[in-house]
Amino acid sequence: MPLFINRDQIFAHQVHLLEHKLRNKEDHILELETENALLHLRLAESLAKLRYERNEDIRVQKQKHQQRQVQKSTHVALSKLLYEVKVLKQDLRDVFTISKGFAKELEDQSRQLLKCVGTARNGIQDHQSDIHKLQDQVAALEHTLHEEQQRYREERVRRRLLHNTLVELRGNIRVHCRVRPILPIDHSPGSPTSNGISSCEAVIQAVNDDSVLVNCVKTSSPVMNKIFEFERVHGPDDDQETVFEEVKPLLTSLLDGFNVCIMAYGQTGSGKTHTMIGSQSEGPTATVKDSQQGIIPKAADELFKLISEKPADSHTVEMSVVEVHNNEVLDLLARDEDGEVVGVKREVITTSTGTSDVPCLTYELVRSSAEVMQLINSVLKLRAHSPTMVHRDSSRSHFIVTLTVTSKSPDALTLARTLQSTRQDVRRVSQKEWWSPRCRRAASSRTSSPASSPYHSPCHSPCPSPRPSIAQTPLKTKLQLVDLAGSECVGMSGVTGAALWESSCINRSLSALSDVLGALAEQRPHVPYRNSKLTHLLQDAIGGDAKLLIMLCASPTQRFLTESLQSLGFGARARQVQREPPRRKNTALKMK
Ligand SMILES: Nc1ncnc2c1ncn2[C@@H]1O[C@H](COP(=O)(O)OP(=O)(O)OP(=O)(O)O)[C@@H](O)[C@H]1O
């Protein structure tokens, strides 16, 4: 190696070495810095990990603490539960011991029960044959009872028939009673109660088909039951048809030659007009036909039905309609010059034979029930009506429809009776010598024309006409249908002025009717027929030989108890009347 090396080279070489060293150092520094950075990174990671682990540790510590708490409370609960289990075990042991006792007891009891059932079964078996025997006996008894009931019903019918015959033979007045249903007019607002019974409570009942039971409840008196017996009693459920069915046989009697009178009696609002005529529908054009028909339309139907079964033209029917209002007799069929019906006053007289008559009364020939009802509808508007506190359409007059049936061909029986009766009459006439020349003259003038029958011409004709020969004897019978005005308590009906006078006339005429019945029942020599126009007019029906049926109408409620008792008493009194037995009519001579 050369010894002469210049300094620059040495310097350069040294610089180069130094630079090399520096570069190495720098590389080393870089490496160290990198390593440091990596170490910093690792440190940061370790620190993060350490923080996480510390947090975890804290969380775990907390959890451990909570677990310790839970363990503690679980331990407490467990010890409680253990205690309760211990108690339950003890209870179970007790229950087991008790149920063991029960089971034993039950076993004993069921054993005993089984024993009893066995004994009972044996007993039942023993008694079964007895039961069969008893059942047979019951069946036999039921059969007997059924037979007895049947016999009882037959006996009742027979008794009724016999009773009717007896009534007829004794000349008794038949009395039927109809207790109407409870209606709005029975409710009087603010009405007091008697012994706790309100005024609209039913105290009158039809207990069977011939008795009425009345619970008499009066203030400060004990309740008393009264029974009234009549030929027939209808309760509130009996309709118009049922009521008429009991009356219907009288129509046959009419054609058999008996005079018949059906008269409805009762206090105001008790159903007389409903029973006799029917209840009319509301409205000005309403007629009886629109409604439930009563006895009058039904009787007219029946009469013309019976007549239609007879030989053609053998019967004629004449009709008169009269009202007794304020003790005056009004002929409701009398017509004015325009042919309109107007009520015309008539008189009632007593004929020489002692019967009553209304001279100049208008009679209209009627050929069907429709004609009868047409006439009745036309005159009903003339009939006196006015509202009272009890009944807003109260009839203030007695209404009498008379149908006179003339039979031109009496049957053989009637002829035989006619002959017999004529002989008796002749004997009586010769004894009494009433066959005076005056009478003969009057009579001959009557028989000269058919229009001169007692129903058309004779004003004041006191003597009967002469008896025609039997072959041509017309048989005349009359059917009187009477709807009386209602008896009433003036205080209750609240009427004043003219209406008060009307009421007092009604009450007086009804009490005159009651007096007549009283006199007849007691068979007094004098019967006061002439005390009122009503009784005078109906004299022949009440005291004569007509078949008379009184249809008592009664309200069922406490409100009208006094009036109903009065009506029932009237009916009871009427039943006591014994008149001449009803007699067949024989000739026109006997008729009025
Ligand atoms: N059996 C019955 N069934 C149903 N309603 C009835 C019955 N009886 C009566 N009525 C009704 O009671 C009311 C009074 O009856 P009704 O006019 O016949 O009495 P009345 O006795 O004729 O009275 P008055 O004497 O005041 O004229 C009427 O509205 C009628 O329709």
PDBQT file of the ligand as one rigid body, heavy atoms in Angstrom, charges set to zero:
ROOT
HETATM    1  N1  LIG A 601    -170.457  -8.765  29.598  1.00  0.00    +0.000 N 
HETATM    2  C1  LIG A 601    -169.812  -7.687  29.125  1.00  0.00    +0.000 A 
HETATM    3  N2  LIG A 601    -168.674  -7.816  28.433  1.00  0.00    +0.000 NA
HETATM    4  C2  LIG A 601    -168.012  -6.755  27.956  1.00  0.00    +0.000 A 
HETATM    5  N3  LIG A 601    -168.428  -5.473  28.110  1.00  0.00    +0.000 NA
HETATM    6  C3  LIG A 601    -169.548  -5.273  28.787  1.00  0.00    +0.000 A 
HETATM    7  C4  LIG A 601    -170.308  -6.353  29.337  1.00  0.00    +0.000 A 
HETATM    8  N4  LIG A 601    -171.371  -5.847  29.971  1.00  0.00    +0.000 NA
HETATM    9  C5  LIG A 601    -171.296  -4.517  29.814  1.00  0.00    +0.000 A 
HETATM   10  N5  LIG A 601    -170.211  -4.167  29.102  1.00  0.00    +0.000 N 
HETATM   11  C6  LIG A 601    -169.783  -2.799  28.760  1.00  0.00    +0.000 C 
HETATM   12  O1  LIG A 601    -170.027  -1.986  29.898  1.00  0.00    +0.000 OA
HETATM   13  C7  LIG A 601    -170.517  -0.718  29.533  1.00  0.00    +0.000 C 
HETATM   14  C8  LIG A 601    -171.857  -0.475  30.210  1.00  0.00    +0.000 C 
HETATM   15  O2  LIG A 601    -172.770  -1.448  29.748  1.00  0.00    +0.000 OA
HETATM   16  P1  LIG A 601    -174.281  -1.101  29.373  1.00  0.00    +0.000 P 
HETATM   17  O3  LIG A 601    -174.386   0.129  28.553  1.00  0.00    +0.000 OA
HETATM   18  O4  LIG A 601    -174.881  -2.334  28.800  1.00  0.00    +0.000 OA
HETATM   19  O5  LIG A 601    -174.813  -0.807  30.827  1.00  0.00    +0.000 OA
HETATM   20  P2  LIG A 601    -176.322  -0.569  31.271  1.00  0.00    +0.000 P 
HETATM   21  O6  LIG A 601    -176.597  -1.469  32.402  1.00  0.00    +0.000 OA
HETATM   22  O7  LIG A 601    -177.249  -0.658  30.103  1.00  0.00    +0.000 OA
HETATM   23  O8  LIG A 601    -176.204   0.918  31.794  1.00  0.00    +0.000 OA
HETATM   24  P3  LIG A 601    -177.381   2.039  31.891  1.00  0.00    +0.000 P 
HETATM   25  O9  LIG A 601    -178.446   1.487  32.746  1.00  0.00    +0.000 OA
HETATM   26  O10 LIG A 601    -176.692   3.213  32.497  1.00  0.00    +0.000 OA
HETATM   27  O11 LIG A 601    -177.801   2.285  30.480  1.00  0.00    +0.000 OA
HETATM   28  C9  LIG A 601    -170.629  -0.718  28.019  1.00  0.00    +0.000 C 
HETATM   29  O12 LIG A 601    -169.487  -0.099  27.484  1.00  0.00    +0.000 OA
HETATM   30  C10 LIG A 601    -170.627  -2.190  27.659  1.00  0.00    +0.000 C 
HETATM   31  O13 LIG A 601    -170.052  -2.411  26.385  1.00  0.00    +0.000 OA
ENDROOT
TORSDOF 0
